Amino acid sequence: MLKGSKVGLRARHDDDIAILRTELYDDVVNASRAEGPPWRPITPGSNDKRLVVDDSAQGLVQFSVVDVDSDALVGTATLWGIDPHHRSAHIGLGLLPSCRGKGYGTDVVAVLCYYGFTVRGLHRLQIETLADNVGMLRSAERNGFVREGVRRASTWVLGEFLDEVVMGLLAHEWKPDADS
Ligand SMILES: CC(C)(COP(=O)(O)OP(=O)(O)OC[C@H]1O[C@@H](n2cnc3c(N)ncnc32)[C@H](O)[C@@H]1OP(=O)(O)O)[C@@H](O)C(=O)NCCC(=O)NCCS
């Protein structure tokens, strides 16, 4: 398990799946804001790739996020689009509603940076998020990510086009947290 100051990132357990489906992916507003494709329901027991991890997938690493002290599930974290030639990848995360605004997101980004830069030897990490997602923008900025640009009206979300912010962090800019 990867450990930060508040979270642990571990493999997906069977018990996580129903909680993540109900609290994250059944939530039309959350899913529409956090994911590219349009929302559709996930059938219980199906092998939806967001929930059931394929350990052989090369460009994608999916974690369940737990509270480091209690081991309670708090959400998901993903390194996706891993490109071994350009040594880059994207970061994604989603916390259960009751776990937001408590500092977990900032620590998840820190641990994903440790995984991306130190464990995987990547050169660049990128985050794309809606321009009004203050929690995600701040979680990234607190870890050194800089705003590189805005993709104007690029994302259709529940009846309107919204701007998306692209944030990036290079390995030599990263200041690792001592306890990641
Ligand atoms: C976005 C998300 C990952 C942020 O994680 P979090 O644990 O809630 O964020 P933190 O508690 O670490 O807060 C980080 C900063 O953002 C601020 N913040 C958090 N939520 C906020 C909100 N809703 N409105 C304004 N500020 C907010 C915090 O005050 C903190 O600010 P500071 O660094 O100035 O002290 C989490 O809220 C989440 O999972 N949301 C739903 C899914 C989602 O949006 N995923 C990202 C898709 S790209």
PDBQT file of the ligand as one rigid body, heavy atoms in Angstrom, charges set to zero:
ROOT
HETATM    1  C1  LIG A 201     -12.391  17.368  -5.981  1.00  0.00    +0.000 C 
HETATM    2  C2  LIG A 201     -11.979  16.535  -4.762  1.00  0.00    +0.000 C 
HETATM    3  C3  LIG A 201     -11.092  15.371  -5.224  1.00  0.00    +0.000 C 
HETATM    4  C4  LIG A 201     -11.185  17.424  -3.800  1.00  0.00    +0.000 C 
HETATM    5  O1  LIG A 201     -10.814  16.690  -2.666  1.00  0.00    +0.000 OA
HETATM    6  P1  LIG A 201     -11.171  17.210  -1.198  1.00  0.00    +0.000 P 
HETATM    7  O2  LIG A 201     -10.692  16.211  -0.234  1.00  0.00    +0.000 OA
HETATM    8  O3  LIG A 201     -12.600  17.565  -1.164  1.00  0.00    +0.000 OA
HETATM    9  O4  LIG A 201     -10.272  18.516  -1.126  1.00  0.00    +0.000 OA
HETATM   10  P2  LIG A 201      -9.422  19.022   0.148  1.00  0.00    +0.000 P 
HETATM   11  O5  LIG A 201     -10.241  18.825   1.367  1.00  0.00    +0.000 OA
HETATM   12  O6  LIG A 201      -8.079  18.382   0.091  1.00  0.00    +0.000 OA
HETATM   13  O7  LIG A 201      -9.346  20.587  -0.139  1.00  0.00    +0.000 OA
HETATM   14  C5  LIG A 201      -8.367  21.168  -0.970  1.00  0.00    +0.000 C 
HETATM   15  C6  LIG A 201      -8.600  22.667  -1.004  1.00  0.00    +0.000 C 
HETATM   16  O8  LIG A 201      -9.797  22.915  -1.739  1.00  0.00    +0.000 OA
HETATM   17  C7  LIG A 201     -10.735  23.610  -0.923  1.00  0.00    +0.000 C 
HETATM   18  N1  LIG A 201     -12.043  23.027  -1.232  1.00  0.00    +0.000 N 
HETATM   19  C8  LIG A 201     -12.410  21.737  -1.152  1.00  0.00    +0.000 A 
HETATM   20  N2  LIG A 201     -13.675  21.590  -1.578  1.00  0.00    +0.000 NA
HETATM   21  C9  LIG A 201     -14.114  22.823  -1.892  1.00  0.00    +0.000 A 
HETATM   22  C10 LIG A 201     -15.347  23.325  -2.370  1.00  0.00    +0.000 A 
HETATM   23  N3  LIG A 201     -16.391  22.516  -2.617  1.00  0.00    +0.000 N 
HETATM   24  N4  LIG A 201     -15.459  24.655  -2.597  1.00  0.00    +0.000 NA
HETATM   25  C11 LIG A 201     -14.405  25.476  -2.372  1.00  0.00    +0.000 A 
HETATM   26  N5  LIG A 201     -13.199  25.063  -1.917  1.00  0.00    +0.000 NA
HETATM   27  C12 LIG A 201     -13.066  23.746  -1.680  1.00  0.00    +0.000 A 
HETATM   28  C13 LIG A 201     -10.314  23.345   0.499  1.00  0.00    +0.000 C 
HETATM   29  O9  LIG A 201     -10.742  24.380   1.367  1.00  0.00    +0.000 OA
HETATM   30  C14 LIG A 201      -8.811  23.332   0.352  1.00  0.00    +0.000 C 
HETATM   31  O10 LIG A 201      -8.370  24.660   0.214  1.00  0.00    +0.000 OA
HETATM   32  P3  LIG A 201      -6.927  25.141   0.743  1.00  0.00    +0.000 P 
HETATM   33  O11 LIG A 201      -5.915  24.276   0.035  1.00  0.00    +0.000 OA
HETATM   34  O12 LIG A 201      -6.871  26.554   0.360  1.00  0.00    +0.000 OA
HETATM   35  O13 LIG A 201      -6.930  24.885   2.221  1.00  0.00    +0.000 OA
HETATM   36  C15 LIG A 201     -13.227  15.949  -4.024  1.00  0.00    +0.000 C 
HETATM   37  O14 LIG A 201     -13.998  17.013  -3.508  1.00  0.00    +0.000 OA
HETATM   38  C16 LIG A 201     -14.102  15.064  -4.917  1.00  0.00    +0.000 C 
HETATM   39  O15 LIG A 201     -13.865  13.878  -5.020  1.00  0.00    +0.000 OA
HETATM   40  N6  LIG A 201     -15.143  15.666  -5.550  1.00  0.00    +0.000 N 
HETATM   41  C17 LIG A 201     -16.042  14.933  -6.431  1.00  0.00    +0.000 C 
HETATM   42  C18 LIG A 201     -15.375  14.273  -7.624  1.00  0.00    +0.000 C 
HETATM   43  C19 LIG A 201     -14.457  15.202  -8.407  1.00  0.00    +0.000 C 
HETATM   44  O16 LIG A 201     -14.751  16.374  -8.610  1.00  0.00    +0.000 OA
HETATM   45  N7  LIG A 201     -13.323  14.636  -8.838  1.00  0.00    +0.000 N 
HETATM   46  C20 LIG A 201     -12.335  15.349  -9.609  1.00  0.00    +0.000 C 
HETATM   47  C21 LIG A 201     -12.650  15.241 -11.073  1.00  0.00    +0.000 C 
HETATM   48  S1  LIG A 201     -11.366  15.968 -12.053  1.00  0.00    +0.000 SA
ENDROOT
TORSDOF 0
